């Protein structure tokens, strides 16, 4: 399917890249369907684009590539809401904010977005662990990791 976003232009997307967010995202509860695309091969970055309002999008990152000690542990209730079982393929990403002309980006480690890759549902969850909502990380560190992944 073809999809148009003001920020990204025309995107060739597959139905498998669309996820349902039953509760939406905080502040965007009216938006229930999002397209998830990777920035480019081996990049830790993803874009989450609202299907209903494609001018709304979020930048996400795969934190495991940058932070070895970060682990997402979901409560039983959160697992149930996401229909997760032991064998369910899951992707956990974190929302990133990159201020204009910044030397670092801010990652929300407290509230990852968890994707059930089998059921195509997702939700942003709040972890019980004591992770910060605003974790700064150097853009040069991210670039190093991304460059290492392409070699």
Helices and strands as residue ranges (DSSP letters): E 2-5, E 9-12, G 15-17, E 18-20, E 33-38, E 45-50, E 57-61, G 63-65, H 76-81, E 90-97, E 104-107, E 113-116, E 121-124, E 135-138, H 139-149
